[in-house]
């Protein structure tokens, strides 16, 4: 008698901060994928109705922060509360299409880490010039120092196998978590693969990142991580 194959779920970590206007659309598009997904929403002390909306969703995990612990803090808690081999991280604001999730999951059968890129294939005509140049400058320096070839280090949509984090200790709670994570992969000699994605500029709420000050901080931290090997 043949045994039934066990369904393999993928953990999808969704950081949330004041996304009440877009959350219903995001969740509808994710569930329409009809994939075995374990959705982990991490609310970072939203002051709108985000928590109420997430609580109305069926079969999801909701992690609540009493105070704002930063973007990285949300991801750290999401990872800590995940238990499947494949992990996807995606922002809740639909700037990155939820429809990219199946491709990310499929890529993990062939590679350890895959990022979406807003710059591959002539995409991303809408990002402000200063934001685009800052991202590209950080990505260039990261590639130079850590032997990678990423075009969009600060993407908010990526996936990795849990094994890629073996013996990795992450601690950064701000947006610099993204850099810390990339450095962790590079130090484990993992090549970060990229796939192109259609990027839709935010149409609700406000951007959470102060790009000029953050760019300067990330340039410093990139060199710091390189020198502290």
N, C-alpha and C positions, 0 to 999 in steps of 0.2 A: 504494500500500500504506500503510495507516494505521500510524503509530507507536504503540507502547504508551506509555500515560501513566506517567511516573515516579512511583513511590510517594513521597509526602512524609512524612517522619518528624517526630515531635515529640520534643524532648529533655525528659526528665522527671528533674529533679534531686531526689534524696532524701537529705537530711542524716540521719546515723545516729549515735547515741551510746547504747550499751548497750540495744539494742532486740531482743535475741535472742528474747524470748518472743513478740513480735508480728510480727517480720519475715516468717515463713512465711505468715501470714494476709495481710499487706499485699501481698506479692508475688503470692500466689494471686489476690487480688482485682484487682490491676492487670493481670495477664496474661489474666484472664478477660474483660477488655474487648475483647480481640482487635483492638487498634488498632496501627498502625505506630509504636511507641514506642521511643526509645533511652533505656533506663533507666541513669541515672548515680547510683550509690550512693556517697556520700562518708562514709567512716567516720572519726569524729573521735576516734581513739585509744580505742575501746571496750575495756573490760576483761572483757567477757563473750564469748560465742561469736558475736557479730554478724558478724565477718569471715568465720568459717568458714561460716556460713549463707549469706551473700551469695556467697561463692566457689562454693557449690553450685548457684547459679542459672545457667541457660543464657542466653547472649547478653545479658549486662549488662556495664557498665563499673564497676569498683571502684577508687575512689581512697582511699588510706589515709593518714591523718595519724599520724606517729610520736608526736606530743604533741597535747594538746587545743588546737586553734587557734580555738575559739569557733564559735558558730552561723554568724556571718557569714563566718568563714574557710572553712567548708564550702561555703557558697553561692558565694563568690568562686571557689573551685577548680572547683565544678560548672559555673559559667558559662564559665570559661576553657576547660574541656574539652568544651564543647558546640559544635555547628557548624550546627545547623538553625535555621530562621527562627523557629519557634514553640518557646517554652520554658515549661515548667510547673515550679513548685516545690511540693513537698508533703512534709509531715512523714511519717516512717515509722511513727508510733505509732497510726495509724488514728483519731485524734481527728477528722480531716477525712476524709470517705469518698473512697477512690480512685475511686468511681463518679461523682464530680464532674468528673473529668478530661475526658470527652468534651464536656461543656457548656463547659468553659473553652476547649478547643481550638476549638470552633465559634464561640465569641464572638470569638476573635482574627481571624476573617474580617471582622469589622465594627468592631473597636476595637483600639487598640494595647495596652491594658493592662486586665486584669480580675482583681479580687480576689474571693475568697469572703468572705462576711460571716456571722458567727455570730449576728447580731442582726436581720437583715431578716426580716420576716414572722412576728414573734413567736417566733422560734427561741431556742435557748440558755437553757433553763430551769435548767440545771445548773451554770453557771459561778458560782463564789463571788462574793458581792457586791463585795468589795474589788477583785478582779481585773477584774470587769466595769466598775466605776466608773473604775478606773485607765485601762483601755483607752479608755473613752468620753471621758475627760478629755483624753487625748493626741490622740485622733482629732478632738475639737472644736477644740483649739488648732491642730492641723495644718490643718484646714479653714479656720479663720479667717485664718491667716497665708499659706496657699498656694493659696487659692481652689479648694478641692476639696469634695467632699460624701461622703466615705467614712464608714462607720459602724464599720468594724473595721480600722483601720490595721495592727494587729499580728497579722493573720491569718497562719497558717502554710501557706496554700494559695492560690496565685495563678498567673497566667500573663501573659506579655507577648511581643510580637514583638521579635526581636533589634534591629530598627530603632529601637525605643524607647530603646535604650542607645547610640545613635550618639554618639560623642565624649564619653561619660560615663565618668568615672574613679571607681570605687568602691574604698573602702579599709577601711571599718569591719569588724572581725572579730567583734565581740560581737553581742548581740541588737539593738544600735543600727543594725546593717546595714539592718534593716527600715525605719527612719526615713530613713536615707541614701538608700535606693532610692526611697522615696516622694517625697522632696524632689527627687531627680534627675528623676523623671517630671514633677513639677509645674513645675520650672524649664524643661522642654522644652515646656511648655504642653500637656501630655497630660492629658486627663481620665481619672481612674481610675474605671472602671465596676465595679459590684459585682453579684454574684449571691448569693442566699441559699443556705446549706448547713446540713444537719443536723449538729450537733456532738455527738460522743460523748466524755464525759470520760475521760481516761486511766485505764485499768484495770490497766496493768502498769508497773513501774518507778517513777521519781520525776520530777516536773516539774523542768526544768533552770533555770527562770527565777526569780529572787528579785524578786517583783513590786513591793514597796514601794520598795526602793532603785532598781530599774530605772525605775519610773515617774518618780521625781524626776529621775533623770538624763535621761530622754527629754524631760521638760518643758523642762529647761535646754537640751538640744541643739536642740529645735525652735526656740526663740527664737534660739539661736546661728546656726543655718542661715539663719533669716530675716534677721538683722542682717548676715550676711556675704555677702549677695547682691552 
